[in-house]
Amino acid sequence: DPTRWNSTNYSHHLRAFEDVLLAEPPYVDAAGFVEVEQQFADYVQRMIAYGNNGVVIPGFLEFIDFDRVEDGQAIYPADSEYRARSAAMREHFGRLFQYADAMGMEVILYTDMLALTPPLQSYLEGRFGSLDTENPELWEVYRLGLEELFDTLPAVDGVMIRIGEAGGIYNLP
């Protein structure tokens, strides 16, 4: 939407789906998501007509609970808002992923690394003493999260990891 462009605001935030994402429960505006699903179906059809065979969609941490780390509740306890949010995200976005997959498109998520939520950061720093990316045990936590992702959202074919600049432009709610 060109009206959203602000040449004074350099940000990597694409604002994709922002109109249906909610800060509070139920976390996804179900009524608004119906329009998103139609727009996504139109987009997938257009991409197929252009000869593309895949879609790349932002997201990663939004879809997982880290259930395979320790007792399954080490990062997000059973009553965590993060669990409730990821369940809503899997339910709604899973339908987009399934549609694209059914149309023969590969579904690739993309994220920056290290991708963190406050509870994940607390867990990693508490367990390993820092966010040292040279520590293979730190990456084991992410590997377990990726296993969970691919098992709970089987239409997702891969994750593209972008490693680069970070800082304040990523500190979004």
C-alpha positions in Angstrom: 0.0 0.0 0.0 1.8 3.1 -1.2 0.0 5.3 1.4 1.8 3.4 4.1 5.2 4.3 2.7 7.1 6.8 4.9 10.5 7.8 3.4 11.6 9.0 6.9 11.1 5.7 8.6 13.7 3.2 7.5 12.4 -0.1 8.8 12.5 -3.8 7.8 9.0 -4.2 9.1 6.9 -5.2 6.1 3.6 -4.6 7.9 2.4 -7.8 6.3 -0.7 -9.1 8.1 -0.5 -6.3 10.7 -4.2 -5.4 10.3 -5.3 -8.9 11.6 -2.6 -9.4 14.3 -3.8 -8.5 17.8 -1.8 -7.7 20.9 -4.3 -9.3 23.1 -6.4 -12.5 22.9 -7.6 -13.9 20.6 -4.3 -12.6 18.9 -5.7 -12.9 15.4 -8.8 -11.1 14.1 -10.7 -14.1 12.7 -13.2 -11.9 10.8 -10.4 -9.9 9.2 -8.5 -13.0 8.5 -11.2 -14.1 6.1 -10.2 -11.2 3.8 -6.5 -12.1 4.2 -7.2 -15.7 3.1 -8.9 -14.4 -0.1 -6.1 -12.0 -0.8 -3.6 -14.8 -0.2 -5.4 -17.1 -2.5 -5.4 -14.4 -5.2 -1.7 -13.8 -4.6 -0.8 -17.5 -4.8 -2.8 -17.8 -8.1 -1.0 -14.7 -9.5 2.4 -16.2 -8.5 1.6 -19.5 -10.1 0.5 -17.6 -13.3 3.9 -15.8 -13.2 5.6 -19.2 -13.1 6.7 -19.1 -9.5 6.8 -22.3 -7.4 7.0 -21.0 -3.9 6.1 -18.2 -1.5 8.2 -16.7 1.3 6.3 -15.6 4.4 7.7 -13.8 7.4 7.6 -15.7 10.7 9.2 -18.4 12.8 9.0 -17.9 16.5 5.3 -16.9 16.2 4.5 -20.6 15.4 6.4 -22.6 18.0 6.3 -23.3 21.7 9.7 -25.0 22.2 7.9 -28.1 23.5 10.9 -30.3 22.9 13.2 -28.3 25.1 13.7 -29.9 28.5 10.2 -30.6 30.0 8.4 -28.8 27.3 7.6 -25.8 29.5 11.1 -24.5 30.2 10.6 -21.5 27.9 6.9 -21.0 27.8 4.9 -22.4 30.7 1.4 -23.9 30.1 -0.4 -20.7 30.8 2.0 -18.5 28.8 0.5 -15.9 26.5 3.2 -17.0 24.0 1.6 -20.4 23.8 -1.9 -19.0 23.3 -0.6 -16.6 20.6 1.3 -19.3 18.7 -1.7 -21.6 18.8 -3.8 -18.8 17.2 -1.1 -18.1 14.6 -0.7 -21.8 13.7 -4.5 -22.1 13.3 -4.9 -19.2 11.0 -1.6 -19.0 9.1 -1.6 -22.8 8.9 -4.5 -22.5 6.6 -2.6 -20.1 4.3 0.4 -22.5 4.3 -1.9 -25.5 3.5 -3.5 -23.6 0.6 -0.2 -22.7 -0.9 1.0 -26.3 -0.5 -2.1 -27.7 -2.0 -1.6 -25.4 -5.0 1.9 -26.9 -5.5 3.8 -24.0 -4.0 6.7 -24.5 -1.6 6.2 -22.5 1.6 9.3 -20.9 3.1 9.2 -18.9 6.3 11.9 -16.3 6.9 13.4 -14.9 10.0 16.4 -13.1 11.3 18.8 -14.7 13.7 19.0 -14.7 16.6 15.2 -14.5 16.8 14.2 -13.9 20.4 11.2 -13.4 22.6 11.8 -12.1 26.1 11.1 -15.6 27.7 13.4 -17.3 25.1 16.2 -14.7 25.7 15.8 -15.2 29.5 16.0 -19.0 29.1 19.1 -18.9 26.8 20.9 -16.4 29.1 20.0 -18.3 32.2 21.0 -21.7 30.8 24.1 -20.7 28.9 25.1 -17.5 30.6 24.9 -15.4 27.3 23.7 -15.4 23.8 27.0 -16.7 22.5 26.2 -17.8 18.9 29.4 -19.9 18.9 27.8 -22.2 21.5 26.4 -25.3 19.7 24.0 -25.9 22.7 22.3 -22.6 22.0 21.6 -23.7 18.4 20.3 -27.0 19.7 17.4 -25.1 21.3 16.6 -23.6 17.9 17.0 -27.0 16.2 14.4 -28.4 18.5 12.1 -25.5 17.7 12.5 -26.1 14.0 11.7 -29.8 14.5 8.5 -28.7 16.2 7.7 -26.2 13.5 8.0 -28.8 10.7 5.9 -31.4 12.6 3.1 -29.0 13.6 3.0 -27.2 10.3 3.8 -29.8 7.7 3.0 -27.5 4.8 6.1 -25.5 5.6 9.0 -26.7 3.5 11.8 -24.6 4.9 13.1 -21.6 6.8 15.2 -18.9 5.2 17.5 -17.3 7.8 18.7 -13.8 7.3 21.8 -12.8 9.2 22.6 -9.2 9.2 22.0 -5.9 10.9 19.9 -5.7 14.0 19.1 -3.3 16.7 16.3 -0.8 17.3 14.5 -1.4 14.0 13.6 -4.9 15.2 12.3 -3.9 18.6 8.7 -4.0 17.7 5.8 -5.3 19.8 
